[in-house]
Amino acid sequence: MSLNRNAAAGKLIETAPIFAALGDARRLQLVSRLCADGPLSTTRLSEGVGVTRQAVTKHLRALADAGLVRDNRRGRERIWELEPRRLERARRSLEQIAEQWDVAIGRLKAFVEDEL
């Protein structure tokens, strides 16, 4: 494996916690709300999600551990907002994977056509 491939693989591995955090439907829903509505308090994020505020807080902490959100204290509330750089990193990783798939499909196509 070349040095560039090792570096690319290392960058993909670094994004694993992002995708693990986004792999939960409730956390993905919270990220979606923050994308659509901007910074929100824990109370507002808990509205209409069908779980307790404590459960929402637990999910937000998992997202924070993955670097996807950050919080600031305003009075007695915590205001949560997205960390766009981490989402951008995840997007770039997905693009890299898509490019690798395109190359692999191209090789498969060439192989099949050569066999015919």
LINCOR-V801326 format. One record per residue. SS is DSSP state (2 for helix, 1 for strand, 0 for the rest). PHI is phi in radians with two decimals (999 if undefined). NEAR is the number of other ideal C-beta (glycine too) atoms within 10 Angstrom. Layout:
# LINCOR-V801326
((SS PHI NEAR) (SS PHI NEAR))
This chain:
# LINCOR-V801326
((0 999 7) (0 -1.29 7) (2 -1.06 7) (2 -1.10 8) (2 -1.14 9) (2 -1.10 10) (2 -1.12 10) (2 -1.12 16) (2 -1.12 12) (2 -1.11 9) (2 -1.16 13) (2 -1.14 16) (2 -1.09 10) (2 -1.10 11) (0 -1.54 19) (2 -0.97 11) (2 -1.08 15) (2 -1.12 20) (2 -1.20 13) (2 -1.11 13) (2 -1.15 22) (2 -1.35 16) (0 -1.29 9) (0 -1.66 13) (2 -1.05 8) (2 -1.17 15) (2 -1.17 21) (2 -1.09 14) (2 -1.10 16) (2 -1.12 24) (2 -1.09 19) (2 -1.06 10) (2 -1.09 18) (2 -1.16 20) (2 -1.14 11) (2 -1.35 8) (2 -1.88 10) (0 1.38 10) (0 -1.01 15) (1 -2.42 19) (1 -1.32 16) (2 -1.01 16) (2 -1.05 12) (2 -1.13 15) (2 -1.17 23) (2 -1.38 19) (0 -1.20 11) (0 1.30 8) (0 -1.72 15) (0 1.40 8) (0 -2.34 11) (0 -1.22 10) (2 -1.07 13) (2 -1.10 10) (2 -1.15 13) (2 -1.08 22) (2 -1.05 16) (2 -1.08 13) (2 -1.13 22) (2 -1.12 23) (2 -1.14 12) (2 -1.11 18) (2 -1.14 25) (2 -1.16 15) (2 -1.06 12) (0 -1.47 20) (0 1.41 16) (0 -1.52 24) (1 -2.38 25) (1 -2.44 15) (1 -2.21 18) (1 -2.33 10) (1 -1.54 8) (1 -2.23 10) (0 1.11 7) (0 -1.65 7) (1 -1.84 14) (1 -1.81 16) (1 -1.84 17) (1 -1.83 23) (1 -2.49 13) (1 -1.22 18) (0 -1.86 17) (2 -1.07 10) (2 -1.10 10) (2 -1.23 19) (2 -1.14 17) (2 -1.12 10) (2 -1.09 16) (2 -1.10 18) (2 -1.07 12) (2 -1.11 13) (2 -1.12 19) (2 -1.12 13) (2 -1.11 10) (2 -1.10 15) (2 -1.11 12) (2 -1.07 10) (2 -1.10 11) (2 -1.11 12) (2 -1.11 10) (2 -1.04 10) (2 -1.11 10) (2 -1.10 10) (2 -1.16 10) (2 -1.08 10) (2 -1.12 10) (2 -1.10 10) (2 -1.06 10) (2 -1.07 10) (2 -1.10 9) (2 -1.11 9) (2 -1.17 8) (2 -1.16 7) (2 -1.24 6) (0 -1.32 4))
